[in-house]
Amino acid sequence: MAASVSPTASSPVKPEYLLANAAGRARIWWIVAAVGAALCLWGVISDHRQFHFSYLVAFAFWTTIALGGLFFLMIHHLTGSVWSIVVRRFFEAVAKNLYLMAFLFIPVLVGAHELYHWSHPEAVATDTILQKKAGYLNVPFWTIRAALYFAIWSLLVWRLTALSERQDRGEAVSGSFAKIAAPGMILFAFSATFAAFDWLMALDPHWYSTIYGVYIVMGGIMAMFALVVRMVNAARRQGALQGAVTAEHYHDLGKLLFAFMIMWAYMAFSQYFLIWYANLPEETIFYRHRWIGGWKAISLLLPLGHFAVPFFLLINRPAKRNPAFLGTIALGLLAMHWIDLYWNVIPILHPKGATFSYLDGATMLFTGGLFMAFLWKRLGARPLVPVNDPRLEDSLKFVNK
């Protein structure tokens, strides 16, 4: 809690470092989650297969964002980044929601039989490809892997945030962060990649792409920066972070949002280009299914809305230093991240064309309401700025060169 912090004389807990009315904002999101839960409950009764596919999109959306928070938190500590110290709390809070996502994985586990063709023994019995993949694609091993992924992520988050809390109490722990983050990055790379394979690529067990895991993770990291921009803006509107987060910090947030948007586009294009020129039926089928009916429009929308338009809007320096403008672009990119995941998942259920359901919104209200409620609760529990970080003053005075 904020009251337990023992700040040094040079870095007091100023009023602008504390977030007012975080509990009130959290309550609003609890209500959103409750409305979403009621709609989801009706969906389970009325159209349980649609519910499971819609839920997987929502689950993947928030999980990839939480993974993005963990990724950058480790990068921050590995590189000794100075500028990001004043916004480190946001990355910690986002990453901590991986605990929540472990709980929210339960409906995915329960709905595995609805989601994954390879979970049906009768399907495996008549499919040579599935028989050859049965050693990997089977529900018990798939469940064990999911538990392992969340165990790795939860352990990394716990160790890094525990060190952060010790630093808040005045302990000298700065050198310990990198010792956790260095091996953590290796574990993260493998676990996040295989999680994307297991939960999304495995929806079509006949198709495969070695780029797919990086493509999904890059989209999640981009969306995480978009969410952090929105959260910093919301905190500043409440009077917090005034004088702490400046145009210089927004500039770097904007640069990273821009960079990972390009990384997502590079991975998406690389995957498409390699499959296009190889022209193998077992690979091209992924794009063929997404070039039918309404899916064609979404296939054309993604390179425009997820890359081309925001690229030209963010490429200039003033755009990255304008909180309102950057926040608007961030909101658009969050929407595009959801559309991207929808485009990856729902064609398995509706192969003849894009079909939207109220459950697409209901599942986002439920999972997003919980995600944001916990996020605001955590941000309100401690000072928004790590007041005992020995390099805080350098971060407050940071200037882009």
Secondary structure, DSSP 4 states (H G I P E B T S, - for coil): -GGG----TTS---GGGS-TTHHHHHHHHHHHHHHHHHHHHHHHHH-HHHHHHHHHHHHHHHHHHHHHHHHHHHHHHHHT-SGGGGGHHHHHHHHHTHHHHHHHTHHHHHTHHHH-GGG-HHHHHT-HHHHHHTTTSSHHHHHHHHHHHHHHHHHHHHHHHHHHHHHHTT---HHHHHHHHHHHHHHHHHHHHHHHHHHTGGGSTT---TTHHHHHHHHHHHHHHHHHHHHHHHHHHTTTTTTTS-HHHHHHHHHHHHHHHHHHHHHHHHHHHHHHHH--HHHHHHHHHTTSTHHHHHHHHHHIIIIIHHHHHHSSHHHHT-HHHHHHHHHHHHHHHHHHHHHHHGGGT-TTS----HHHHHHHHHHHHHHHHHHHHHHHHS-SS-TT-TTHHHHHT----
